Every structure is written in C-alpha cells, then in structure tokens.
Amino acid sequence: MSTSTTTTNETYYSTPGEILDEEFLKPLGISRYRLSKAIGVSETAIGEIVNGKRRITTPMAWKLGKAFGTTPDFWANLQTDYDLLTFDPSALGDIRPLVDA
C-alpha cells in the first residue's frame, strides 16, 4: 500500500468578504442585492468585497454591523487581521529601530 501526502507551504487565509458570504449571506439567505439595498451601497461594492477585490472600510464596517447585529469592530478587525497576515514585510526595506527595545 502506497500513501502519498501532499503538503504545501502556502497558508490560506479567508478574506473578510469570504466570511461575509459564507458565514452571513448564504446561511441567512440574503442576496448581495438585498444587502446592498439595505445598507445603501451598490451591489458591485458588495460583490467586490465578497470577491476580495475591495477592503472593508470603517463606514462599511459600521453598515455591516448594523445590518447583521454585530459591532463595527468585528468587521474592521477581520479586515485588519487579514491585512496583517497577508502583508509581506520584506517590501518595507531596511528600517532600523529608532529606540532600543
């Protein structure tokens, strides 16, 4: 019997939009259109968030919080966590500390 194991070094992180879609819209049976009308944004904006092409801004975090009975912090933190986890710090160049730790 041969067993093959596939491993990958790439870690996958869910975007805030995927969480919006998978944890809120689909289970609650709410369409992107219905959400867009309820919070006063375009359906395109919701689609871009769901598809990971648009960030959740502070105003959007407030709107989503009101629509789903969560806090704006919930949505803002999803975005911040995703941004921090997916950021490549090597793009910063050589920055030396200004103070000793």
C-alpha positions as CSV (number, residue, x, y, z in Angstrom):
1,M,0.0,0.0,0.0
2,S,1.4,3.3,-1.0
3,T,0.5,6.5,0.8
4,S,1.1,9.9,-0.7
5,T,1.0,13.0,1.3
6,T,0.7,16.4,-0.3
7,T,2.0,19.3,1.7
8,T,2.2,22.9,0.8
9,N,4.0,25.8,2.4
10,E,1.3,28.3,1.4
11,T,-1.1,29.2,4.1
12,Y,-4.6,30.3,3.0
13,Y,-6.4,33.0,4.9
14,S,-10.1,33.7,4.3
15,T,-10.8,37.2,3.2
16,P,-13.3,39.3,5.1
17,G,-15.6,39.0,2.0
18,E,-15.5,35.2,2.1
19,I,-16.5,35.4,5.7
20,L,-19.3,37.8,4.9
21,D,-20.5,35.4,2.2
22,E,-20.0,32.1,3.9
23,E,-21.0,33.0,7.5
24,F,-23.7,35.6,6.9
25,L,-25.2,35.9,3.4
26,K,-25.5,32.2,2.5
27,P,-26.7,30.9,5.8
28,L,-29.2,33.7,6.3
29,G,-30.4,33.5,2.7
30,I,-29.6,37.1,2.0
31,S,-28.6,38.1,-1.5
32,R,-25.9,40.6,-2.3
33,Y,-28.6,42.7,-3.9
34,R,-30.7,42.7,-0.7
35,L,-27.7,43.6,1.4
36,S,-26.7,46.4,-0.9
37,K,-30.1,47.9,-0.8
38,A,-30.4,47.6,3.0
39,I,-27.2,49.4,3.7
40,G,-27.2,51.9,0.8
41,V,-24.3,50.8,-1.3
42,S,-24.0,49.4,-4.8
43,E,-24.3,45.7,-5.4
44,T,-21.0,46.0,-7.2
45,A,-19.4,47.1,-3.9
46,I,-20.7,44.1,-2.1
47,G,-19.6,41.8,-4.9
48,E,-16.1,43.3,-4.8
49,I,-15.9,42.7,-1.1
50,V,-17.1,39.1,-1.4
51,N,-14.6,38.5,-4.2
52,G,-11.7,40.0,-2.3
53,K,-11.3,43.0,-4.6
54,R,-12.4,45.7,-2.1
55,R,-11.5,46.2,1.5
56,I,-14.0,46.7,4.3
57,T,-13.6,50.4,5.2
58,T,-14.7,52.0,8.5
59,P,-18.0,53.2,7.1
60,M,-18.7,49.8,5.6
61,A,-17.8,48.1,8.9
62,W,-20.5,50.3,10.6
63,K,-23.1,49.4,7.9
64,L,-22.4,45.7,8.1
65,G,-22.5,45.8,11.8
66,K,-25.9,47.5,11.8
67,A,-27.2,45.1,9.1
68,F,-26.1,41.9,10.9
69,G,-26.4,42.9,14.5
70,T,-22.6,42.8,15.1
71,T,-20.2,45.5,16.1
72,P,-18.3,47.5,13.5
73,D,-15.2,46.3,15.3
74,F,-16.0,42.7,14.2
75,W,-15.8,43.7,10.5
76,A,-12.8,46.1,11.0
77,N,-10.9,43.5,12.9
78,L,-11.5,40.9,10.2
79,Q,-10.0,43.3,7.6
80,T,-7.1,44.3,9.9
81,D,-6.2,40.7,10.7
82,Y,-6.3,39.7,7.1
83,D,-4.2,42.7,6.1
84,L,-1.6,41.9,8.7
85,L,-1.5,38.2,8.0
86,T,-1.1,38.7,4.2
87,F,1.3,41.6,4.2
88,D,4.9,41.0,3.0
89,P,7.2,42.8,5.4
90,S,10.1,42.3,3.1
91,A,8.6,45.1,1.0
92,L,9.5,47.6,3.7
93,G,13.2,47.6,3.0
94,D,15.8,48.1,5.7
95,I,14.3,50.1,8.6
96,R,16.4,50.3,11.7
97,P,14.9,50.9,15.1
98,L,15.0,54.4,16.4
99,V,14.8,53.2,20.0
100,D,16.2,50.3,21.9
101,A,13.6,47.7,22.9
